[in-house]
Amino acid sequence: MREELIQVEGMTCGHCKSAVEGAAAGVKGVTNAEVNLDKGNVLVKMEDNADLAKVIEEIEDQGYDVKK
Amino acid sequence: MREELIQVEGMTCGHCKSAVEGAAAGVKGVTNAEVNLDKGNVLVKMEDNADLAKVIEEIEDQGYDVKK
């Protein structure tokens, strides 16, 4: 298990929080995703072999920019 | 047919726009609802006998404040 803190731009409200958390949680191996709206990030807990790039891609597909 | 311009507080993003438009459009007699995020309002087109109070109630149920 590992944790990744991903900076996400453009999240403004509870809907955005749900969209980003749902996007991350849908990736294989992700066990939890929690957005902090004030800080503009999402803390993702995942299996060691989960695909971080895929997580980022799914978040971007929701219309948000990920700081890399 | 009539149009009502409703001031809505707290809409921040495209998800909010969809939520408010969907809430208004779900009321009987409403034929169109279009949110302007910059101006913080929603223009609702409805039959003469549509229930404006119900439209406002549905928007508030989505978690937004309507200025009356």
N, CA and C atoms of all chains as a GROMACS GRO file, in nm:
protein
  408
    1MET      N    1   0.085  -0.121   0.000
    1MET     CA    2   0.000   0.000   0.000
    1MET      C    3   0.088   0.125   0.000
    2ARG      N    4   0.038   0.226  -0.068
    2ARG     CA    5   0.108   0.354  -0.070
    2ARG      C    6   0.007   0.467  -0.080
    3GLU      N    7   0.053   0.586  -0.049
    3GLU     CA    8  -0.031   0.704  -0.059
    3GLU      C    9   0.031   0.804  -0.156
    4GLU      N   10  -0.051   0.863  -0.237
    4GLU     CA   11  -0.003   0.968  -0.328
    4GLU      C   12  -0.090   1.091  -0.306
    5LEU      N   13  -0.023   1.206  -0.288
    5LEU     CA   14  -0.096   1.332  -0.275
    5LEU      C   15  -0.087   1.404  -0.409
    6ILE      N   16  -0.201   1.418  -0.474
    6ILE     CA   17  -0.204   1.474  -0.609
    6ILE      C   18  -0.265   1.614  -0.604
    7GLN      N   19  -0.194   1.711  -0.661
    7GLN     CA   20  -0.245   1.849  -0.668
    7GLN      C   21  -0.338   1.861  -0.789
    8VAL      N   22  -0.459   1.906  -0.765
    8VAL     CA   23  -0.558   1.916  -0.872
    8VAL      C   24  -0.611   2.059  -0.878
    9GLU      N   25  -0.609   2.117  -0.996
    9GLU     CA   26  -0.657   2.254  -1.012
    9GLU      C   27  -0.801   2.256  -1.063
   10GLY      N   28  -0.878   2.352  -1.013
   10GLY     CA   29  -1.011   2.375  -1.069
   10GLY      C   30  -1.125   2.311  -0.991
   11MET      N   31  -1.093   2.248  -0.879
   11MET     CA   32  -1.202   2.191  -0.799
   11MET      C   33  -1.262   2.303  -0.715
   12THR      N   34  -1.394   2.322  -0.726
   12THR     CA   35  -1.454   2.436  -0.659
   12THR      C   36  -1.562   2.399  -0.558
   13CYS      N   37  -1.622   2.284  -0.574
   13CYS     CA   38  -1.741   2.256  -0.492
   13CYS      C   39  -1.754   2.107  -0.461
   14GLY      N   40  -1.859   2.075  -0.392
   14GLY     CA   41  -1.881   1.936  -0.353
   14GLY      C   42  -1.898   1.842  -0.472
   15HIS      N   43  -1.953   1.896  -0.581
   15HIS     CA   44  -1.967   1.814  -0.701
   15HIS      C   45  -1.830   1.778  -0.757
   16CYS      N   46  -1.741   1.877  -0.756
   16CYS     CA   47  -1.605   1.854  -0.805
   16CYS      C   48  -1.536   1.750  -0.718
   17LYS      N   49  -1.552   1.766  -0.588
   17LYS     CA   50  -1.495   1.669  -0.494
   17LYS      C   51  -1.542   1.528  -0.528
   18SER      N   52  -1.671   1.513  -0.548
   18SER     CA   53  -1.726   1.381  -0.581
   18SER      C   54  -1.673   1.329  -0.714
   19ALA      N   55  -1.663   1.419  -0.812
   19ALA     CA   56  -1.618   1.378  -0.944
   19ALA      C   57  -1.474   1.327  -0.939
   20VAL      N   58  -1.390   1.398  -0.867
   20VAL     CA   59  -1.247   1.360  -0.860
   20VAL      C   60  -1.228   1.235  -0.775
   21GLU      N   61  -1.297   1.229  -0.664
   21GLU     CA   62  -1.286   1.109  -0.580
   21GLU      C   63  -1.337   0.986  -0.655
   22GLY      N   64  -1.446   1.004  -0.727
   22GLY     CA   65  -1.502   0.892  -0.803
   22GLY      C   66  -1.410   0.847  -0.915
   23ALA      N   67  -1.347   0.944  -0.979
   23ALA     CA   68  -1.254   0.912  -1.087
   23ALA      C   69  -1.136   0.831  -1.035
   24ALA      N   70  -1.081   0.875  -0.924
   24ALA     CA   71  -0.965   0.806  -0.866
   24ALA      C   72  -1.006   0.667  -0.814
   25ALA      N   73  -1.118   0.663  -0.747
   25ALA     CA   74  -1.161   0.537  -0.685
   25ALA      C   75  -1.195   0.430  -0.788
   26GLY      N   76  -1.222   0.474  -0.911
   26GLY     CA   77  -1.257   0.378  -1.014
   26GLY      C   78  -1.138   0.304  -1.074
   27VAL      N   79  -1.019   0.347  -1.039
   27VAL     CA   80  -0.899   0.283  -1.094
   27VAL      C   81  -0.863   0.159  -1.012
   28LYS      N   82  -0.827   0.055  -1.082
   28LYS     CA   83  -0.794  -0.072  -1.016
   28LYS      C   84  -0.681  -0.055  -0.914
   29GLY      N   85  -0.703  -0.105  -0.796
   29GLY     CA   86  -0.600  -0.099  -0.693
   29GLY      C   87  -0.611   0.021  -0.601
   30VAL      N   88  -0.697   0.116  -0.636
   30VAL     CA   89  -0.717   0.232  -0.549
   30VAL      C   90  -0.816   0.194  -0.439
   31THR      N   91  -0.776   0.213  -0.316
   31THR     CA   92  -0.862   0.172  -0.204
   31THR      C   93  -0.935   0.289  -0.139
   32ASN      N   94  -0.883   0.411  -0.159
   32ASN     CA   95  -0.949   0.528  -0.104
   32ASN      C   96  -0.899   0.654  -0.172
   33ALA      N   97  -0.989   0.752  -0.185
   33ALA     CA   98  -0.951   0.881  -0.242
   33ALA      C   99  -1.028   0.988  -0.169
   34GLU      N  100  -0.954   1.088  -0.117
   34GLU     CA  101  -1.021   1.194  -0.042
   34GLU      C  102  -0.969   1.330  -0.085
   35VAL      N  103  -1.063   1.410  -0.136
   35VAL     CA  104  -1.029   1.545  -0.183
   35VAL      C  105  -1.031   1.644  -0.067
   36ASN      N  106  -0.931   1.732  -0.067
   36ASN     CA  107  -0.933   1.849   0.021
   36ASN      C  108  -0.953   1.971  -0.069
   37LEU      N  109  -1.073   2.026  -0.066
   37LEU     CA  110  -1.105   2.137  -0.156
   37LEU      C  111  -1.022   2.261  -0.124
   38ASP      N  112  -1.004   2.290   0.004
   38ASP     CA  113  -0.929   2.409   0.043
   38ASP      C  114  -0.785   2.404  -0.008
   39LYS      N  115  -0.727   2.286   0.001
   39LYS     CA  116  -0.588   2.273  -0.040
   39LYS      C  117  -0.573   2.237  -0.187
   40GLY      N  118  -0.682   2.199  -0.250
   40GLY     CA  119  -0.676   2.166  -0.392
   40GLY      C  120  -0.598   2.039  -0.420
   41ASN      N  121  -0.620   1.938  -0.337
   41ASN     CA  122  -0.549   1.812  -0.362
   41ASN      C  123  -0.639   1.692  -0.333
   42VAL      N  124  -0.590   1.578  -0.374
   42VAL     CA  125  -0.660   1.453  -0.343
   42VAL      C  126  -0.558   1.351  -0.293
   43LEU      N  127  -0.589   1.294  -0.180
   43LEU     CA  128  -0.502   1.193  -0.121
   43LEU      C  129  -0.554   1.056  -0.164
   44VAL      N  130  -0.470   0.985  -0.237
   44VAL     CA  131  -0.513   0.857  -0.293
   44VAL      C  132  -0.435   0.744  -0.227
   45LYS      N  133  -0.509   0.650  -0.171
   45LYS     CA  134  -0.447   0.530  -0.114
   45LYS      C  135  -0.465   0.417  -0.213
   46MET      N  136  -0.356   0.348  -0.239
   46MET     CA  137  -0.362   0.245  -0.344
   46MET      C  138  -0.266   0.129  -0.316
   47GLU      N  139  -0.296   0.020  -0.383
   47GLU     CA  140  -0.205  -0.094  -0.378
   47GLU      C  141  -0.072  -0.054  -0.442
   48ASP      N  142   0.033  -0.124  -0.404
   48ASP     CA  143   0.165  -0.089  -0.456
   48ASP      C  144   0.170  -0.093  -0.609
   49ASN      N  145   0.096  -0.186  -0.666
   49ASN     CA  146   0.102  -0.202  -0.811
   49ASN      C  147  -0.006  -0.124  -0.887
   50ALA      N  148  -0.079  -0.037  -0.817
   50ALA     CA  149  -0.181   0.043  -0.886
   50ALA      C  150  -0.113   0.145  -0.978
   51ASP      N  151  -0.184   0.184  -1.082
   51ASP     CA  152  -0.127   0.268  -1.186
   51ASP      C  153  -0.158   0.416  -1.160
   52LEU      N  154  -0.059   0.487  -1.106
   52LEU     CA  155  -0.078   0.629  -1.072
   52LEU      C  156  -0.110   0.712  -1.197
   53ALA      N  157  -0.044   0.680  -1.307
   53ALA     CA  158  -0.068   0.754  -1.431
   53ALA      C  159  -0.215   0.743  -1.473
   54LYS      N  160  -0.270   0.625  -1.450
   54LYS     CA  161  -0.411   0.603  -1.485
   54LYS      C  162  -0.502   0.688  -1.395
   55VAL      N  163  -0.466   0.697  -1.269
   55VAL     CA  164  -0.543   0.780  -1.175
   55VAL      C  165  -0.544   0.925  -1.224
   56ILE      N  166  -0.427   0.974  -1.259
   56ILE     CA  167  -0.415   1.112  -1.307
   56ILE      C  168  -0.497   1.131  -1.435
   57GLU      N  169  -0.489   1.035  -1.523
   57GLU     CA  170  -0.563   1.042  -1.650
   57GLU      C  171  -0.714   1.051  -1.625
   58GLU      N  172  -0.762   0.971  -1.533
   58GLU     CA  173  -0.906   0.970  -1.504
   58GLU      C  174  -0.951   1.104  -1.444
   59ILE      N  175  -0.867   1.160  -1.359
   59ILE     CA  176  -0.900   1.291  -1.301
   59ILE      C  177  -0.903   1.397  -1.410
   60GLU      N  178  -0.804   1.393  -1.498
   60GLU     CA  179  -0.801   1.490  -1.609
   60GLU      C  180  -0.921   1.472  -1.701
   61ASP      N  181  -0.964   1.350  -1.719
   61ASP     CA  182  -1.081   1.324  -1.803
   61ASP      C  183  -1.208   1.388  -1.746
   62GLN      N  184  -1.207   1.416  -1.617
   62GLN     CA  185  -1.321   1.484  -1.555
   62GLN      C  186  -1.315   1.635  -1.576
   63GLY      N  187  -1.205   1.681  -1.638
   63GLY     CA  188  -1.196   1.823  -1.671
   63GLY      C  189  -1.108   1.904  -1.577
   64TYR      N  190  -1.024   1.837  -1.501
   64TYR     CA  191  -0.937   1.907  -1.407
   64TYR      C  192  -0.792   1.894  -1.449
   65ASP      N  193  -0.713   1.995  -1.413
   65ASP     CA  194  -0.570   1.990  -1.443
   65ASP      C  195  -0.495   1.937  -1.323
   66VAL      N  196  -0.407   1.843  -1.350
   66VAL     CA  197  -0.323   1.787  -1.245
   66VAL      C  198  -0.185   1.847  -1.257
   67LYS      N  199  -0.135   1.899  -1.145
   67LYS     CA  200  -0.001   1.958  -1.142
   67LYS      C  201   0.101   1.846  -1.134
   68LYS      N  202   0.195   1.843  -1.227
   68LYS     CA  203   0.293   1.734  -1.227
   68LYS      C  204   0.432   1.785  -1.196
   69MET      N  205  -4.677   3.111  -2.193
   69MET     CA  206  -4.534   3.094  -2.162
   69MET      C  207  -4.480   3.219  -2.092
   70ARG      N  208  -4.390   3.196  -1.998
   70ARG     CA  209  -4.327   3.311  -1.931
   70ARG      C  210  -4.183   3.276  -1.900
   71GLU      N  211  -4.106   3.378  -1.868
   71GLU     CA  212  -3.966   3.358  -1.829
   71GLU      C  213  -3.944   3.415  -1.691
   72GLU      N  214  -3.869   3.344  -1.611
   72GLU     CA  215  -3.834   3.394  -1.479
   72GLU      C  216  -3.682   3.388  -1.466
   73LEU      N  217  -3.622   3.500  -1.423
   73LEU     CA  218  -3.479   3.503  -1.401
   73LEU      C  219  -3.455   3.492  -1.250
   74ILE      N  220  -3.399   3.380  -1.210
   74ILE     CA  221  -3.382   3.351  -1.068
   74ILE      C  222  -3.236   3.366  -1.028
   75GLN      N  223  -3.210   3.446  -0.925
   75GLN     CA  224  -3.075   3.464  -0.874
   75GLN      C  225  -3.042   3.348  -0.780
   76VAL      N  226  -2.932   3.279  -0.808
   76VAL     CA  227  -2.894   3.162  -0.728
   76VAL      C  228  -2.752   3.181  -0.677
   77GLU      N  229  -2.734   3.165  -0.547
   77GLU     CA  230  -2.601   3.181  -0.488
   77GLU      C  231  -2.531   3.047  -0.472
   78GLY      N  232  -2.401   3.046  -0.493
   78GLY     CA  233  -2.322   2.928  -0.462
   78GLY      C  234  -2.291   2.838  -0.580
   79MET      N  235  -2.334   2.876  -0.699
   79MET     CA  236  -2.301   2.794  -0.816
   79MET      C  237  -2.158   2.829  -0.859
   80THR      N  238  -2.074   2.728  -0.866
   80THR     CA  239  -1.933   2.758  -0.894
   80THR      C  240  -1.880   2.692  -1.020
   81CYS      N  241  -1.940   2.584  -1.064
   81CYS     CA  242  -1.878   2.507  -1.172
   81CYS      C  243  -1.982   2.442  -1.262
   82GLY      N  244  -1.934   2.373  -1.360
   82GLY     CA  245  -2.023   2.308  -1.456
   82GLY      C  246  -2.116   2.206  -1.392
   83HIS      N  247  -2.067   2.143  -1.284
   83HIS     CA  248  -2.154   2.048  -1.214
   83HIS      C  249  -2.271   2.121  -1.149
   84CYS      N  250  -2.242   2.237  -1.093
   84CYS     CA  251  -2.347   2.317  -1.030
   84CYS      C  252  -2.449   2.360  -1.134
   85LYS      N  253  -2.397   2.404  -1.247
   85LYS     CA  254  -2.484   2.443  -1.359
   85LYS      C  255  -2.579   2.329  -1.394
   86SER      N  256  -2.525   2.210  -1.409
   86SER     CA  257  -2.607   2.093  -1.444
   86SER      C  258  -2.708   2.062  -1.335
   87ALA      N  259  -2.664   2.072  -1.211
   87ALA     CA  260  -2.753   2.039  -1.099
   87ALA      C  261  -2.872   2.134  -1.094
   88VAL      N  262  -2.846   2.261  -1.112
   88VAL     CA  263  -2.953   2.362  -1.103
   88VAL      C  264  -3.044   2.353  -1.226
   89GLU      N  265  -2.986   2.338  -1.341
   89GLU     CA  266  -3.068   2.326  -1.462
   89GLU      C  267  -3.156   2.201  -1.454
   90GLY      N  268  -3.098   2.093  -1.406
   90GLY     CA  269  -3.174   1.969  -1.395
   90GLY      C  270  -3.286   1.980  -1.294
   91ALA      N  271  -3.259   2.049  -1.184
   91ALA     CA  272  -3.360   2.067  -1.080
   91ALA      C  273  -3.479   2.146  -1.135
   92ALA      N  274  -3.449   2.254  -1.206
   92ALA     CA  275  -3.556   2.337  -1.261
   92ALA      C  276  -3.631   2.263  -1.370
   93ALA      N  277  -3.558   2.197  -1.457
   93ALA     CA  278  -3.620   2.131  -1.572
   93ALA      C  279  -3.710   2.016  -1.529
   94GLY      N  280  -3.689   1.966  -1.408
   94GLY     CA  281  -3.770   1.854  -1.360
   94GLY      C  282  -3.909   1.894  -1.312
   95VAL      N  283  -3.931   2.023  -1.301
   95VAL     CA  284  -4.061   2.070  -1.252
   95VAL      C  285  -4.161   2.075  -1.369
   96LYS      N  286  -4.281   2.030  -1.340
   96LYS     CA  287  -4.386   2.025  -1.443
   96LYS      C  288  -4.411   2.163  -1.503
   97GLY      N  289  -4.412   2.169  -1.634
   97GLY     CA  290  -4.441   2.295  -1.702
   97GLY      C  291  -4.318   2.376  -1.739
   98VAL      N  292  -4.202   2.336  -1.686
   98VAL     CA  293  -4.078   2.405  -1.722
   98VAL      C  294  -4.029   2.349  -1.856
   99THR      N  295  -4.005   2.438  -1.950
   99THR     CA  296  -3.965   2.394  -2.084
   99THR      C  297  -3.816   2.413  -2.109
  100ASN      N  298  -3.753   2.502  -2.033
  100ASN     CA  299  -3.609   2.522  -2.049
  100ASN      C  300  -3.552   2.592  -1.927
  101ALA      N  301  -3.427   2.560  -1.895
  101ALA     CA  302  -3.359   2.627  -1.784
  101ALA      C  303  -3.213   2.641  -1.823
  102GLU      N  304  -3.162   2.764  -1.815
  102GLU     CA  305  -3.023   2.786  -1.854
  102GLU      C  306  -2.952   2.872  -1.750
  103VAL      N  307  -2.848   2.813  -1.692
  103VAL     CA  308  -2.770   2.882  -1.589
  103VAL      C  309  -2.663   2.970  -1.653
  104ASN      N  310  -2.648   3.090  -1.599
  104ASN     CA  311  -2.533   3.175  -1.630
  104ASN      C  312  -2.446   3.179  -1.505
  105LEU      N  313  -2.334   3.108  -1.511
  105LEU     CA  314  -2.248   3.096  -1.392
  105LEU      C  315  -2.188   3.231  -1.353
  106ASP      N  316  -2.146   3.310  -1.453
  106ASP     CA  317  -2.082   3.439  -1.424
  106ASP      C  318  -2.178   3.532  -1.350
  107LYS      N  319  -2.303   3.530  -1.395
  107LYS     CA  320  -2.401   3.621  -1.335
  107LYS      C  321  -2.472   3.559  -1.215
  108GLY      N  322  -2.455   3.430  -1.195
  108GLY     CA  323  -2.518   3.365  -1.082
  108GLY      C  324  -2.669   3.360  -1.091
  109ASN      N  325  -2.718   3.330  -1.210
  109ASN     CA  326  -2.863   3.320  -1.223
  109ASN      C  327  -2.902   3.204  -1.316
  110VAL      N  328  -3.031   3.176  -1.315
  110VAL     CA  329  -3.085   3.076  -1.407
  110VAL      C  330  -3.211   3.133  -1.471
  111LEU      N  331  -3.215   3.127  -1.602
  111LEU     CA  332  -3.330   3.174  -1.677
  111LEU      C  333  -3.421   3.054  -1.704
  112VAL      N  334  -3.541   3.062  -1.650
  112VAL     CA  335  -3.633   2.948  -1.659
  112VAL      C  336  -3.751   2.985  -1.748
  113LYS      N  337  -3.772   2.906  -1.850
  113LYS     CA  338  -3.889   2.924  -1.935
  113LYS      C  339  -3.994   2.820  -1.896
  114MET      N  340  -4.115   2.868  -1.880
  114MET     CA  341  -4.217   2.775  -1.828
  114MET      C  342  -4.355   2.811  -1.878
  115GLU      N  343  -4.443   2.715  -1.872
  115GLU     CA  344  -4.584   2.739  -1.902
  115GLU      C  345  -4.639   2.839  -1.800
  116ASP      N  346  -4.745   2.908  -1.842
  116ASP     CA  347  -4.803   3.009  -1.754
  116ASP      C  348  -4.845   2.953  -1.618
  117ASN      N  349  -4.889   2.829  -1.619
  117ASN     CA  350  -4.940   2.771  -1.494
  117ASN      C  351  -4.836   2.689  -1.417
  118ALA      N  352  -4.709   2.695  -1.459
  118ALA     CA  353  -4.604   2.622  -1.387
  118ALA      C  354  -4.581   2.687  -1.251
  119ASP      N  355  -4.534   2.608  -1.158
  119ASP     CA  356  -4.522   2.650  -1.018
  119ASP      C  357  -4.380   2.702  -0.988
  120LEU      N  358  -4.368   2.835  -0.987
  120LEU     CA  359  -4.237   2.895  -0.964
  120LEU      C  360  -4.181   2.860  -0.826
  121ALA      N  361  -4.267   2.854  -0.727
  121ALA     CA  362  -4.223   2.821  -0.592
  121ALA      C  363  -4.161   2.681  -0.588
  122LYS      N  364  -4.217   2.592  -0.668
  122LYS     CA  365  -4.166   2.455  -0.676
  122LYS      C  366  -4.027   2.454  -0.741
  123VAL      N  367  -4.010   2.536  -0.842
  123VAL     CA  368  -3.879   2.548  -0.908
  123VAL      C  369  -3.774   2.593  -0.807
  124ILE      N  370  -3.807   2.695  -0.732
  124ILE     CA  371  -3.714   2.749  -0.631
  124ILE      C  372  -3.684   2.642  -0.526
  125GLU      N  373  -3.786   2.572  -0.484
  125GLU     CA  374  -3.768   2.466  -0.384
  125GLU      C  375  -3.672   2.358  -0.433
  126GLU      N  376  -3.689   2.319  -0.558
  126GLU     CA  377  -3.603   2.213  -0.614
  126GLU      C  378  -3.458   2.260  -0.624
  127ILE      N  379  -3.438   2.386  -0.658
  127ILE     CA  380  -3.301   2.441  -0.666
  127ILE      C  381  -3.240   2.444  -0.526
  128GLU      N  382  -3.319   2.486  -0.428
  128GLU     CA  383  -3.269   2.490  -0.290
  128GLU      C  384  -3.237   2.350  -0.240
  129ASP      N  385  -3.316   2.254  -0.284
  129ASP     CA  386  -3.292   2.115  -0.242
  129ASP      C  387  -3.157   2.064  -0.292
  130GLN      N  388  -3.105   2.128  -0.396
  130GLN     CA  389  -2.973   2.090  -0.447
  130GLN      C  390  -2.861   2.155  -0.367
  131GLY      N  391  -2.899   2.238  -0.271
  131GLY     CA  392  -2.798   2.297  -0.184
  131GLY      C  393  -2.760   2.441  -0.217
  132TYR      N  394  -2.844   2.510  -0.294
  132TYR     CA  395  -2.814   2.648  -0.331
  132TYR      C  396  -2.914   2.742  -0.267
  133ASP      N  397  -2.869   2.865  -0.245
  133ASP     CA  398  -2.959   2.966  -0.191
  133ASP      C  399  -3.018   3.049  -0.304
  134VAL      N  400  -3.147   3.067  -0.300
  134VAL     CA  401  -3.214   3.149  -0.400
  134VAL      C  402  -3.246   3.284  -0.336
  135LYS      N  403  -3.206   3.392  -0.406
  135LYS     CA  404  -3.234   3.527  -0.357
  135LYS      C  405  -3.378   3.562  -0.390
  136LYS      N  406  -3.454   3.601  -0.289
  136LYS     CA  407  -3.596   3.630  -0.313
  136LYS      C  408  -3.626   3.777  -0.291
   0.00000   0.00000   0.00000
